[in-house]
Amino acid sequence: MTTIRASCPDCGDVELTVEDVKVLVCAEDNAGSYAFRCPECRIAISKPAETRIIDLLVSSGVRMSQWHLPAEMFEDRVMGEPLTHDDLLDFHLMLESGGWFDRLAAMVGQ
């Protein structure tokens, strides 16, 4: 059985099996990471990994999952004026009053 050595921030070096580790790769930019739960303290750990580490883990039998960046990352952004402290205070006062949602919806619909 393949043994994988990884590091827990609390427990130090720990030994894992291929079933204990999961490789995650982003479909858009191929950024990779691996995740596991420390067998000692049970904390969930995720660490970035270079392609060679990902390849080594997968070739050892670790399962790989592919994930996608959220669609919002690819939307065109329309930048307005930055929020000011006054804007934040006005919004806070609006939230304290009745009917704030309807007034806010009317302002956005302009």
Buried (B, 14 or more C-beta within 10 A) or exposed (E): EEEBEBEBEEEEEBEBBBEBBBBBBEEEEEBBBBBBBBBEEEEEBEEEBEEEBBBBBBEEEBEBEEEEEEEEEEEEEEEEEEEEEEEEEEEEEBEEEEEEEEEEEEEEEE
